Amino acid sequence: MSTLIDPIGITPAAAGITGVTDTIQKIAPPVRPGQEEEAPTALDQVKDSAFGSLFSGLIQSVKDTDAEFTQAQYLLSTGQLDNPVQVGISAYKAEISLDLLIQLRNRALDAYNELKNMNV
């Protein structure tokens, strides 16, 4: 879904939720030119884990549903959408997927804090 929206020249993903991906990119350590990777970092290990792939999939789902909502809004505003109810459905899907991602993030942080505060 990274095709251009014809008249305005922006991608639906760029028009939607970018805060989630910006935050993830800020967490990742910068790669310097000429620097070779010696061993996989902790971030690479998380991305390769089932837990990391779950969150990556959820983030992609949020991006896709937001792009679908942005596309439906554009089609409605240009008069190309036959059924205006599709905009509401797309908005609801985007809201639900974002709420699910936020809830899972909060649960993961709570579990991490519980583990961190455990006495060994």
MODELLER restraints for C-alpha pairs under 7 A, 6 or more apart:
rsr = mdl.restraints
at = mdl.atoms
rsr.add(forms.Gaussian(group=physical.xy_distance, feature=features.Distance(at['CA:2:A'], at['CA:11:A']), mean=5.77, stdev=0.5))
rsr.add(forms.Gaussian(group=physical.xy_distance, feature=features.Distance(at['CA:2:A'], at['CA:12:A']), mean=6.66, stdev=0.5))
rsr.add(forms.Gaussian(group=physical.xy_distance, feature=features.Distance(at['CA:2:A'], at['CA:13:A']), mean=6.70, stdev=0.5))
rsr.add(forms.Gaussian(group=physical.xy_distance, feature=features.Distance(at['CA:3:A'], at['CA:11:A']), mean=6.09, stdev=0.5))
rsr.add(forms.Gaussian(group=physical.xy_distance, feature=features.Distance(at['CA:4:A'], at['CA:10:A']), mean=5.67, stdev=0.5))
rsr.add(forms.Gaussian(group=physical.xy_distance, feature=features.Distance(at['CA:4:A'], at['CA:11:A']), mean=4.85, stdev=0.5))
rsr.add(forms.Gaussian(group=physical.xy_distance, feature=features.Distance(at['CA:5:A'], at['CA:11:A']), mean=6.06, stdev=0.5))
rsr.add(forms.Gaussian(group=physical.xy_distance, feature=features.Distance(at['CA:12:A'], at['CA:67:A']), mean=4.59, stdev=0.5))
rsr.add(forms.Gaussian(group=physical.xy_distance, feature=features.Distance(at['CA:12:A'], at['CA:70:A']), mean=6.03, stdev=0.5))
rsr.add(forms.Gaussian(group=physical.xy_distance, feature=features.Distance(at['CA:12:A'], at['CA:71:A']), mean=6.61, stdev=0.5))
rsr.add(forms.Gaussian(group=physical.xy_distance, feature=features.Distance(at['CA:13:A'], at['CA:63:A']), mean=6.11, stdev=0.5))
rsr.add(forms.Gaussian(group=physical.xy_distance, feature=features.Distance(at['CA:13:A'], at['CA:67:A']), mean=5.27, stdev=0.5))
rsr.add(forms.Gaussian(group=physical.xy_distance, feature=features.Distance(at['CA:16:A'], at['CA:66:A']), mean=5.80, stdev=0.5))
rsr.add(forms.Gaussian(group=physical.xy_distance, feature=features.Distance(at['CA:16:A'], at['CA:67:A']), mean=6.38, stdev=0.5))
rsr.add(forms.Gaussian(group=physical.xy_distance, feature=features.Distance(at['CA:16:A'], at['CA:70:A']), mean=6.92, stdev=0.5))
rsr.add(forms.Gaussian(group=physical.xy_distance, feature=features.Distance(at['CA:17:A'], at['CA:63:A']), mean=6.66, stdev=0.5))
rsr.add(forms.Gaussian(group=physical.xy_distance, feature=features.Distance(at['CA:17:A'], at['CA:66:A']), mean=6.86, stdev=0.5))
rsr.add(forms.Gaussian(group=physical.xy_distance, feature=features.Distance(at['CA:46:A'], at['CA:52:A']), mean=5.15, stdev=0.5))
rsr.add(forms.Gaussian(group=physical.xy_distance, feature=features.Distance(at['CA:47:A'], at['CA:53:A']), mean=6.03, stdev=0.5))
rsr.add(forms.Gaussian(group=physical.xy_distance, feature=features.Distance(at['CA:58:A'], at['CA:101:A']), mean=6.31, stdev=0.5))
rsr.add(forms.Gaussian(group=physical.xy_distance, feature=features.Distance(at['CA:61:A'], at['CA:97:A']), mean=6.95, stdev=0.5))
rsr.add(forms.Gaussian(group=physical.xy_distance, feature=features.Distance(at['CA:62:A'], at['CA:94:A']), mean=6.43, stdev=0.5))
rsr.add(forms.Gaussian(group=physical.xy_distance, feature=features.Distance(at['CA:62:A'], at['CA:97:A']), mean=5.54, stdev=0.5))
rsr.add(forms.Gaussian(group=physical.xy_distance, feature=features.Distance(at['CA:62:A'], at['CA:98:A']), mean=5.80, stdev=0.5))
rsr.add(forms.Gaussian(group=physical.xy_distance, feature=features.Distance(at['CA:65:A'], at['CA:90:A']), mean=6.97, stdev=0.5))
rsr.add(forms.Gaussian(group=physical.xy_distance, feature=features.Distance(at['CA:65:A'], at['CA:93:A']), mean=6.37, stdev=0.5))
rsr.add(forms.Gaussian(group=physical.xy_distance, feature=features.Distance(at['CA:65:A'], at['CA:94:A']), mean=4.90, stdev=0.5))
rsr.add(forms.Gaussian(group=physical.xy_distance, feature=features.Distance(at['CA:66:A'], at['CA:94:A']), mean=5.32, stdev=0.5))
rsr.add(forms.Gaussian(group=physical.xy_distance, feature=features.Distance(at['CA:68:A'], at['CA:90:A']), mean=6.48, stdev=0.5))
rsr.add(forms.Gaussian(group=physical.xy_distance, feature=features.Distance(at['CA:69:A'], at['CA:87:A']), mean=6.46, stdev=0.5))
rsr.add(forms.Gaussian(group=physical.xy_distance, feature=features.Distance(at['CA:69:A'], at['CA:90:A']), mean=4.83, stdev=0.5))
rsr.add(forms.Gaussian(group=physical.xy_distance, feature=features.Distance(at['CA:69:A'], at['CA:91:A']), mean=5.60, stdev=0.5))
rsr.add(forms.Gaussian(group=physical.xy_distance, feature=features.Distance(at['CA:69:A'], at['CA:94:A']), mean=6.93, stdev=0.5))
rsr.add(forms.Gaussian(group=physical.xy_distance, feature=features.Distance(at['CA:72:A'], at['CA:86:A']), mean=6.98, stdev=0.5))
rsr.add(forms.Gaussian(group=physical.xy_distance, feature=features.Distance(at['CA:72:A'], at['CA:87:A']), mean=5.39, stdev=0.5))
rsr.add(forms.Gaussian(group=physical.xy_distance, feature=features.Distance(at['CA:73:A'], at['CA:87:A']), mean=6.17, stdev=0.5))
rsr.add(forms.Gaussian(group=physical.xy_distance, feature=features.Distance(at['CA:75:A'], at['CA:81:A']), mean=5.22, stdev=0.5))
rsr.add(forms.Gaussian(group=physical.xy_distance, feature=features.Distance(at['CA:76:A'], at['CA:84:A']), mean=6.66, stdev=0.5))
